[in-house]
Amino acid sequence: MPALVLDRAPLPTDASIRNFQQGKVGYVANVVEQALLLLEDMADLRSLRKYEVFLSLKRDLALAVQAAHRAEEIVISSHKAMKEEEGRSVVTVKALELAKKKSQDLNAKLVEVDRDKKRAETALDEVERQVKAQCKQLRQVEDKLSAARSQIKVLTKKLKEAEKAKEQDRYDVGVAEIEEALRAEVSEVYRFYHL
């Protein structure tokens, strides 16, 4: 008969499930103990009657079936929990992908907004430079205008003086002409009456 091996170690012929690892195997060992018959268990069974063996096997089979159903329920429950977790994971992954896509879109928009901002700042700097240049030109024009107004006032004053002088000259010329005409008339009248 070939040697029995458990966990790569030889299994002694007097091994029993009842004392396997000093009873520390737990629930699984109890289930397996009910279904597995080792050599020591076979010796105990030989001393029993067939009906007792049948009842014992029937009881062990019922326990094994019950344990199998319980294990199946645990597997189904675990599978259901795993599927729910998988669903949540899929939703989380999709949400993460969507968030990444939105983040990429927002980053692209941010880059575009930064580019637009730089263009606007450059345009604003250019406009400010032009405004400064135009303000300087405006000051120069205002200075020239002020100088021109001063010259206009001076020239207007001179013009008024010239007009007054011209009027005075006309008056003087008119008086001189009238005096000349009167002299000529007086001399004529004088000659007419005296001669």
Secondary structure as GFF3:
##gff-version 3
##sequence-region A 1 195
A	DSSP	beta_strand	5	6	.	.	.	ID=ss1
A	DSSP	beta_strand	9	10	.	.	.	ID=ss2
A	DSSP	three_ten_helix	17	23	.	.	.	ID=ss3
A	DSSP	alpha_helix	27	35	.	.	.	ID=ss4
A	DSSP	alpha_helix	39	47	.	.	.	ID=ss5
A	DSSP	alpha_helix	50	194	.	.	.	ID=ss6
###
